[in-house]
Amino acid sequence: MDGPVIGIDLGTTFSAVASVEAKRPYIIPNRTGERLTPSLVGFTPTGERVVGERARLLAEEYPESVAFATKRFIGRRWSSDLAASARAVVPYPLVSGPSGEIRIRLAGKVLPITQVSAMVLGELKLDAEAHFKRPVSQAVVTVPANFDDGQRNATKEAARIAGLEVLRIVNEPTAAAVAYGLSSSFQGRALVFDLGGGTFDVSILEVEKGVFQVKATGGDPYLGGEDFDERIVQWLVAQVPETFRDVVSHDKLSMQRLKVAAERAKRELSEVEEAAISVAELGDHTATHRRYVELNTALTRTFFEALSEPLSRRCLNVCEKVMADAELEPRSMDVVLLVGGMTRVPLVRRLVSDFFGKQAAAGVNPDEVVALGAAVHASELSGRSGAALLIDVTAHSLGVGVLGGKVRRLIGRNTPVPVAAREIFFPGRAGQTEARIPVYQGESDSAEASVKLGEVVLHDLTVGKRTDVPIEVCFELSSEGTLSVRAMDLSTGLAEATRIEARTELSQPEVEKLREEQQEYARSESEKLTDSVADVLSDLLQRARKLAQNLEVGARENPGPEADATVARVQSLIEAAEQAAREKDLGAMAEVTRTLEGLVGKRKLSRSGN
């Protein structure tokens, strides 16, 4: 494969991008020098797009113009119940798109969730390109283990909009285990406890001689750091004087300030026993005559843990379920890996150590290990080194709807992937001319309690007796967890493939339009980066020309081969810099800038030491 290949952890709260050099994975810093990028997208009052830290700062004044925690909605279908529940968590409204997909209304714009994710992915792509000084187009992208077919497909769609070819979708816990296993040469049974900003996953893996085999996985797609923050926010709202409480709870800017304060307090409580909270100007910021109240209080670690008790119990319920699926005891784990920023919280670490009877593995950065594992797998796919083999499992059971409102399971939860399953069915009655074969996802035997993904429709059937028309249904689940379904009338050879209706795909024309918009944004950002490097280079050139003049004077006064060689080297660098600037070659400009910085800096130090 040509060009760098990267690994991306597209997180709910923070995202990261990584690569591998000399067989060692490393985090690629973003263009502001930070290792993590906030998964935020916003639009300024002038309509300028901002992503990451700039969006976080914008949210402090214009919360209704910034989208966060959108990963919770990617690949899901819009419903009035979902839109109503989202209002309690995020300031932007959810609206339905043409194919039933979720879109958000943000700063006067209506954006598909996949576009918002594409903007974050596009920013990480630009960071990687700034790092490598050349285009990057291939990536391994991670998703929560409990993501279903529609969510995985939507993540791939977001990557396509961002200009990235997804080599593989990898489950986040599996990526974390790969990074840990290869860095520590670990072999044995590992459990990954992955509590991120918006989702919670637990996976058990057997690691042996470079083979990473997932034995069981489970999770809660609606449990993460955002929920812990929300418990604090609701407690803070209750501390607001009663005359202001209703106004504050409906004011977006006030609620954003409480959210920021809640998150800050939660982080502080990982280090101290009590966090002071002070929030000013709470009230109706849209009113003509504004009246504000200030909130000053303190949150202790003990009370925070009491507030979080329902969420903690949900974490343990998932752990118990996954252990039961794997038919293992908690204390049979050789190592426990903590992944996700929430696992820094002492409460979570204590829950884990009490449940599993051991401390979590040391030396694992919970914010970075998923991206590092994705980079390792990207390098594997690129170089085909064979150092690691991933054998994952499906997080959901898949089956076919049959008479009586029941579901016949073809692929069970925790089945290793890739996998194919076939079964023979017969029409429901004699005389049918078509057969509808619904496809369901879920653990219930009842169709009503399961999620309908779509259906296969076989037309032009000639059904005399039911048993004369055997219909073979084939499910194929890829190593990435994406599903294809095919049905065939074995008596005639007539076959049809299903359209997975639960996939909320955008139309191809819209995808192309969004790709063009992203490319235009990327060009603009690249030009800004090029201009910035050019400004630095211009300054260095002025200093290098002065240095060359001084060196030439020195060479005339003290002639010799060494002096002449030094003058020639500086002149050569100046010529290379001028050519790179004329051609706006970012890679060449960056390279010559580093060389000139070293040269001019050394000469400056040399002069100051005389």
C-alpha positions in Angstrom: 0.0 0.0 0.0 1.3 3.5 -0.9 1.5 6.3 1.7 1.1 6.3 5.5 -1.6 4.2 7.0 -3.1 5.4 10.3 -5.3 4.1 13.2 -8.1 6.3 14.4 -10.1 6.1 17.7 -13.2 8.1 16.9 -14.4 8.7 20.4 -17.6 10.3 21.9 -15.6 12.9 23.9 -12.1 12.8 22.5 -10.6 11.3 19.4 -7.0 10.3 18.6 -4.9 9.3 15.6 -1.8 7.1 15.7 0.7 5.4 13.4 3.6 2.9 13.7 7.3 3.6 13.2 10.1 1.1 13.6 7.4 -1.4 14.9 6.4 0.9 17.7 3.0 2.6 17.7 2.8 6.3 18.7 0.2 9.0 18.9 0.2 11.7 16.2 -0.2 15.1 17.9 -2.8 17.4 16.3 -1.9 20.7 14.7 -2.0 22.5 18.0 0.4 20.0 19.6 -2.2 18.1 21.7 -2.4 14.3 21.7 -6.2 14.2 22.0 -8.7 16.1 19.9 -12.2 16.9 21.4 -14.9 15.3 19.3 -16.7 18.6 18.8 -17.9 20.4 15.7 -19.2 24.0 15.7 -20.0 27.0 13.6 -19.0 30.5 14.6 -21.5 33.4 14.2 -19.8 34.2 10.8 -20.4 30.6 9.7 -16.8 29.4 10.0 -16.4 25.7 10.8 -14.4 24.9 13.9 -13.4 21.4 15.2 -11.8 20.1 18.3 -10.4 22.6 20.8 -11.7 25.6 18.9 -15.2 24.1 19.0 -14.8 23.5 22.8 -14.0 27.2 23.4 -16.9 28.2 21.1 -19.3 26.1 23.2 -18.6 28.2 26.3 -20.4 31.2 24.6 -22.5 29.5 21.9 -23.5 26.1 23.2 -26.4 25.8 20.6 -23.7 26.1 17.8 -21.6 23.2 18.9 -22.3 19.5 18.5 -20.9 17.0 21.0 -21.6 13.3 21.9 -22.9 12.7 18.3 -21.4 9.3 18.3 -24.4 8.1 20.4 -26.7 8.8 17.5 -24.6 7.7 14.5 -26.2 4.9 12.4 -29.5 5.0 14.3 -32.9 5.7 13.0 -34.8 8.8 14.1 -37.8 8.3 16.4 -39.8 10.8 18.5 -38.9 8.9 21.6 -35.2 9.2 20.8 -35.5 12.9 20.0 -37.3 13.5 23.2 -34.7 11.7 25.4 -31.9 13.5 23.6 -33.3 16.8 24.7 -32.3 16.0 28.2 -28.6 15.4 27.2 -27.7 17.6 24.3 -28.6 21.2 23.4 -29.1 20.6 19.7 -32.4 19.1 18.4 -32.5 15.8 16.5 -34.5 15.8 13.2 -35.3 13.1 10.7 -33.6 12.8 7.3 -35.0 11.5 4.0 -34.1 7.9 4.8 -35.0 8.0 8.4 -31.5 8.9 9.5 -30.8 11.2 12.4 -29.8 14.8 11.5 -29.1 17.7 13.9 -30.0 21.3 13.7 -27.0 23.4 14.5 -26.3 27.1 14.1 -29.1 27.4 11.5 -27.9 24.4 9.5 -29.3 20.8 9.3 -26.4 18.3 9.3 -26.4 14.5 9.0 -24.8 12.8 12.0 -22.4 11.1 9.5 -21.3 14.5 8.3 -20.4 15.6 11.8 -18.4 12.5 12.4 -16.8 13.0 9.0 -15.7 16.5 10.1 -13.9 15.0 13.1 -12.3 12.3 11.0 -11.3 14.9 8.5 -9.6 16.9 11.2 -7.6 13.9 12.3 -6.7 13.2 8.6 -5.4 16.8 8.3 -3.4 16.3 11.5 -1.8 13.1 10.1 -1.0 14.8 6.8 0.6 17.8 8.6 2.7 15.2 10.6 3.7 13.2 7.5 3.8 16.2 5.1 2.0 14.1 2.5 -1.5 12.8 1.8 -3.1 10.2 4.0 -6.0 8.2 2.6 -6.1 4.8 4.4 -7.1 4.0 8.0 -8.3 1.5 10.5 -11.1 3.0 12.5 -12.4 1.7 15.8 -16.0 1.4 17.1 -17.6 0.2 20.3 -18.0 -3.6 20.4 -21.7 -3.2 20.8 -22.1 -1.2 17.6 -24.5 -3.0 15.2 -24.5 -3.3 11.4 -26.1 0.1 10.8 -23.7 2.0 13.2 -20.6 0.3 11.6 -21.9 1.1 8.1 -22.5 4.7 9.1 -19.0 5.0 10.5 -17.6 3.8 7.2 -19.8 6.3 5.4 -18.4 9.1 7.6 -14.9 8.0 6.7 -15.7 8.0 3.0 -17.0 11.6 3.3 -13.7 12.5 5.1 -11.7 11.1 2.2 -10.5 8.0 4.0 -10.6 4.4 2.8 -11.4 2.2 5.8 -9.2 -0.9 5.7 -11.1 -2.4 8.5 -13.4 -1.5 11.3 -12.1 -2.9 14.6 -13.8 -3.1 18.0 -12.3 -0.7 20.5 -11.6 -3.3 23.3 -9.9 -5.6 20.8 -7.7 -2.7 19.6 -6.8 -2.0 23.2 -5.9 -5.6 23.8 -3.7 -5.7 20.7 -1.8 -2.6 21.8 -1.2 -4.0 25.3 -0.4 -7.5 24.1 2.2 -6.5 21.6 3.8 -3.9 23.8 4.1 -6.2 26.8 4.4 -9.6 25.1 1.4 -10.7 27.2 -0.2 -14.1 26.8 -3.2 -15.3 28.6 -6.7 -14.3 29.4 -7.4 -10.5 29.3 -10.6 -8.6 30.1 -11.0 -5.1 28.6 -13.2 -2.7 30.6 -13.9 0.1 28.2 -15.9 3.0 29.7 -15.7 6.0 27.4 -17.6 9.2 27.0 -20.7 7.7 25.6 -20.6 3.9 25.5 -19.5 1.0 27.8 -18.0 -2.3 26.5 -16.6 -5.3 28.2 -14.6 -7.9 26.2 -12.8 -11.1 27.2 -9.9 -12.2 25.0 -7.5 -15.2 24.8 -4.1 -14.0 23.7 -1.6 -16.6 22.6 1.4 -16.3 20.2 0.1 -13.2 18.5 -3.5 -14.5 18.2 -6.1 -12.3 19.8 -9.3 -14.2 20.1 -12.4 -12.6 21.6 -14.4 -15.1 23.7 -17.3 -12.9 24.7 -18.3 -9.3 24.5 -21.2 -7.1 25.8 -21.9 -3.6 26.7 -24.3 -0.7 27.3 -24.6 1.7 24.3 -26.1 4.4 26.6 -23.6 4.5 29.4 -20.5 6.6 29.5 -18.8 9.7 31.0 -21.5 12.0 29.7 -24.0 10.2 31.9 -21.8 10.6 35.0 -21.5 14.3 34.1 -25.3 14.6 33.8 -25.8 13.2 37.3 -23.7 16.1 38.6 -25.4 18.6 36.4 -28.9 17.7 37.7 -27.6 17.9 41.3 -26.2 21.4 40.5 -29.5 22.5 39.1 -31.1 21.4 42.3 -28.7 23.8 44.2 -29.9 26.8 42.2 -32.3 29.0 44.1 -35.9 27.9 43.4 -36.9 31.3 41.8 -34.2 30.7 39.1 -34.2 26.9 38.8 -36.7 26.6 36.0 -35.2 29.4 34.0 -31.7 28.0 34.4 -32.8 24.5 33.4 -34.2 25.8 30.1 -31.3 28.2 29.3 -28.7 26.6 27.0 -25.8 28.8 28.0 -26.5 28.3 31.7 -26.7 24.5 31.3 -23.5 24.5 29.2 -21.7 26.3 32.1 -23.0 23.8 34.6 -21.9 20.9 32.3 -18.4 22.4 32.0 -18.3 22.8 35.8 -19.5 19.3 36.4 -16.9 17.7 34.1 -14.2 19.8 35.7 -15.3 18.7 39.2 -15.4 15.1 38.2 -11.8 15.3 36.9 -10.6 17.0 40.1 -12.2 14.4 42.3 -9.8 11.8 40.7 -7.0 13.7 42.6 -8.7 15.3 45.6 -11.5 14.4 48.1 -13.5 17.6 47.5 -14.0 19.9 44.5 -15.2 23.5 44.8 -17.7 24.5 42.2 -18.4 28.2 41.2 -20.6 29.1 38.3 -21.5 32.7 37.5 -24.2 34.3 35.4 -26.9 31.6 35.6 -30.2 32.8 34.2 -32.1 33.6 31.0 -29.5 34.8 28.6 -32.2 35.6 25.9 -34.2 38.0 28.1 -34.1 41.7 27.5 -33.7 42.5 31.2 -31.4 39.9 32.5 -31.2 38.7 36.1 -28.5 36.3 37.0 -27.6 34.2 40.0 -24.2 32.7 41.0 -23.8 29.1 42.3 -21.1 28.3 44.8 -21.0 24.8 46.2 -18.7 21.9 46.8 -18.9 18.2 45.7 -17.1 15.5 47.7 -15.9 12.3 46.2 -18.1 10.3 48.6 -21.3 12.2 47.4 -20.3 11.9 43.8 -20.0 8.2 44.2 -23.4 8.1 45.8 -24.8 10.1 42.9 -23.2 7.6 40.5 -24.4 4.5 42.2 -27.1 3.6 39.6 -24.5 4.0 36.8 -21.9 1.9 38.7 -24.5 -0.9 39.2 -25.1 -0.9 35.4 -21.4 -1.3 34.8 -21.3 -4.4 37.1 -24.4 -5.8 35.5 -22.6 -5.8 32.1 -19.5 -7.4 33.6 -21.6 -10.2 35.2 -23.4 -10.9 31.9 -20.2 -11.1 29.9 -18.6 -13.4 32.4 -21.7 -15.6 32.3 -21.6 -15.7 28.5 -17.9 -16.8 28.6 -18.6 -19.3 31.4 -15.8 -17.9 33.4 -15.3 -16.5 36.9 -14.2 -12.9 37.4 -11.1 -14.0 39.3 -10.0 -16.2 36.4 -8.7 -13.2 34.4 -5.0 -12.9 34.1 -5.1 -9.2 33.4 -7.7 -6.4 33.4 -7.2 -3.5 31.0 -8.9 -0.1 31.7 -9.8 1.9 28.6 -11.6 5.2 28.3 -11.2 8.5 30.3 -13.8 7.5 32.8 -11.6 4.7 34.1 -9.4 7.3 35.7 -12.1 7.9 38.2 -11.2 6.2 41.6 -14.8 4.8 41.9 -14.4 2.9 38.7 -11.0 1.5 39.5 -12.3 0.3 42.9 -15.3 -1.3 41.3 -13.0 -3.2 38.9 -10.5 -4.3 41.6 -13.3 -5.5 43.9 -15.2 -7.4 41.2 -12.2 -9.1 39.5 -10.0 -9.4 42.6 -7.0 -7.7 41.1 -5.7 -4.2 40.2 -5.9 -3.1 36.6 -2.8 -3.5 34.4 -0.2 -0.7 34.9 1.4 1.2 32.0 -1.8 1.6 30.0 -2.9 5.1 28.9 -6.7 4.7 28.8 -7.1 7.7 26.5 -4.6 6.5 23.9 -4.4 2.7 23.9 -7.3 2.2 21.4 -5.8 4.5 18.8 -2.4 2.7 19.3 -4.0 -0.7 18.8 -5.8 0.6 15.6 -2.4 1.8 14.3 -0.8 -1.6 15.0 -3.6 -3.3 13.1 -3.3 -0.8 10.2 0.4 -1.5 10.0 -0.3 -5.2 10.0 -2.7 -4.8 7.1 -0.3 -2.6 5.3 2.8 -4.7 5.8 1.2 -8.1 6.2 3.7 -8.9 8.9 1.5 -11.5 10.5 2.5 -10.4 14.0 -1.1 -10.3 15.2 -4.2 -12.2 14.1 -7.6 -10.8 15.3 -10.6 -13.2 15.8 -13.5 -11.1 16.9 -17.1 -12.0 17.7 -20.5 -10.6 16.9 -22.1 -8.5 19.6 -25.7 -9.3 18.6 -27.7 -12.4 17.7 -29.2 -12.4 14.1 -32.2 -14.4 12.9 -35.2 -14.7 10.7 -38.8 -13.9 11.6 -41.1 -17.0 11.4 -44.8 -17.7 11.9 -46.3 -16.9 15.3 -44.2 -13.7 15.7 -41.1 -15.6 16.7 -37.5 -15.3 15.6 -35.4 -18.3 14.5 -31.8 -17.5 15.4 -29.1 -18.2 12.7 -26.1 -16.5 14.3 -25.9 -16.2 18.0 -24.2 -13.5 20.1 -20.5 -14.0 20.6 -20.1 -16.2 17.5 -16.6 -15.7 16.0 -16.5 -13.7 12.8 -16.3 -13.9 9.9 -19.2 -16.4 9.8 -21.8 -17.7 7.4 -25.0 -19.5 8.4 -27.6 -21.2 6.2 -31.0 -22.6 7.0 -34.0 -23.9 4.9 -37.4 -22.4 5.3 -40.7 -23.1 3.6 -43.5 -20.7 2.5 -46.2 -20.0 5.1 -49.1 -21.3 3.0 -49.9 -23.0 -0.4 -50.5 -20.7 -3.3 -48.1 -18.0 -2.3 -46.5 -16.0 -5.2 -44.0 -14.2 -3.0 -42.2 -14.8 0.3 -41.2 -12.1 2.7 -38.3 -13.1 5.0 -37.7 -10.5 7.7 -34.3 -10.2 9.3 -34.0 -9.4 13.0 -31.3 -8.5 15.5 -31.5 -9.1 19.3 -31.5 -11.7 22.0 -35.3 -12.2 22.3 -37.2 -15.0 20.6 -40.0 -12.5 20.0 -40.0 -10.4 16.8 -41.7 -7.6 18.7 -38.9 -7.4 21.2 -36.2 -7.5 18.5 -34.8 -4.9 16.0 -35.9 -5.4 12.4 -33.0 -4.8 10.1 -34.8 -5.4 6.8 -36.3 -8.2 4.7 -35.7 -10.3 1.7 -38.6 -10.6 -0.8 -38.7 -13.5 -3.3 -41.1 -12.8 -6.1 -42.6 -15.1 -8.8 -43.0 -18.1 -6.6 -45.1 -21.1 -7.7 -46.2 -22.7 -4.5 -48.3 -25.8 -4.8 -47.6 -27.6 -1.5 -45.5 -25.7 1.0 -42.8 -28.4 1.0 -42.4 -28.1 -2.8 -40.6 -24.8 -2.4 -37.6 -24.9 -0.1 -36.1 -21.5 0.5 -32.5 -21.3 1.6 -31.6 -18.2 3.7 -27.9 -17.4 4.0 -26.4 -14.9 6.5 -22.9 -13.7 6.0 -21.2 -11.6 8.7 -17.9 -10.1 7.9 -14.9 -9.7 10.2 -16.0 -6.1 10.6 -19.5 -7.1 11.8 -21.4 -6.0 8.6 -24.2 -8.2 7.5 -25.3 -9.5 4.1 -28.4 -11.7 3.6 -29.4 -13.8 0.6 -32.4 -16.0 0.0 -32.8 -18.6 -2.8 -35.7 -20.6 -4.1 -34.0 -23.9 -4.4 -36.7 -25.3 -6.7 -36.0 -22.6 -9.4 -32.7 -21.0 -8.5 -34.3 -17.6 -8.1 -32.3 -15.5 -5.6 -32.6 -12.1 -3.9 -30.3 -10.2 -1.6 -31.8 -8.0 1.2 -31.5 -4.3 1.6 -30.7 -3.7 5.3 -33.3 -1.1 6.0 -31.9 -0.3 9.4 -28.9 1.2 7.7 -29.5 4.9 7.5 -27.4 5.5 4.4 -27.3 8.9 2.7 -28.0 9.1 -1.0 -25.0 8.8 -3.2 -25.4 12.3 -4.6 -25.5 13.7 -1.1 -22.4 11.7 -0.1 -20.5 13.1 -3.1 -21.6 16.7 -2.2 -20.5 16.3 1.4 -17.1 14.8 0.2 -16.6 17.9 -2.0 -17.4 20.2 0.9 -14.9 18.3 3.0 -12.2 18.5 0.3 -12.7 22.2 0.0 -12.4 22.7 3.7 -9.3 20.5 3.7 -7.7 22.5 0.9 -8.4 25.7 2.8 -6.9 24.3 6.0 -3.9 23.0 4.1 -3.4 26.4 2.6 -3.5 28.0 6.1 -0.9 25.5 7.2 1.3 26.1 4.1 1.0 29.9 4.7 2.0 29.4 8.4 5.0 27.3 7.5 5.9 29.8 4.7 5.8 32.7 7.2 8.2 30.8 9.5 10.4 30.0 6.5 10.5 33.6 5.4 11.7 34.7 8.8 14.4 32.0 8.8 15.5 32.9 5.3 16.1 36.5 6.3 18.2 35.3 9.2 20.0 32.7 7.0 20.9 35.4 4.4 22.4 37.6 7.2 24.3 34.5 8.5 25.6 33.8 4.9 26.8 37.3 4.6 28.7 37.1 7.9 30.1 33.7 7.0 31.3 35.1 3.6 33.1 38.0 5.4 34.7 35.5 7.8 35.7 33.2 4.9 37.5 36.2 3.2 39.2 37.1 6.4 40.2 33.5 7.3 40.1 31.6 4.0 40.2 27.8 4.1 38.3 24.6 2.8 36.1 24.4 6.0 35.0 28.0 5.8 34.2 27.7 2.1 32.2 24.4 2.7 30.2 26.1 5.4 29.3 29.1 3.1 28.4 26.7 0.3 26.1 24.7 2.7 24.2 27.7 3.8 23.8 29.0 0.3 22.6 25.6 -0.8 20.0 25.6 2.0 18.9 29.1 1.0 18.4 28.1 -2.6 16.4 25.0 -1.5 14.2 27.1 0.8 13.5 29.7 -1.9 12.6 26.9 -4.4 10.3 25.2 -1.9 8.6 28.6 -1.1 8.1 29.3 -4.8 6.5 25.9 -5.4 4.6 26.0 -2.1 5.9 22.4 -1.5 4.8 21.9 2.2 6.9 18.9 2.7 10.0 20.5 1.3 9.3 23.8 3.2 8.9 21.9 6.5 12.1 19.9 6.0 14.3 22.9 5.0 12.7 24.9 7.9 13.8 22.3 10.4 17.3 22.3 9.0 17.5 26.1 8.9 16.2 26.3 12.5 18.9 24.0 13.7 21.6 25.9 11.7 20.5 29.4 12.7 19.9 28.3 16.3 23.4 26.8 16.6 25.0 29.9 15.2 23.0 32.1 17.6 24.1 29.9 20.5 27.7 30.0 19.3 27.7 33.8 19.2 26.2 34.1 22.6 28.8 31.8 24.1 31.8 33.9 22.8 
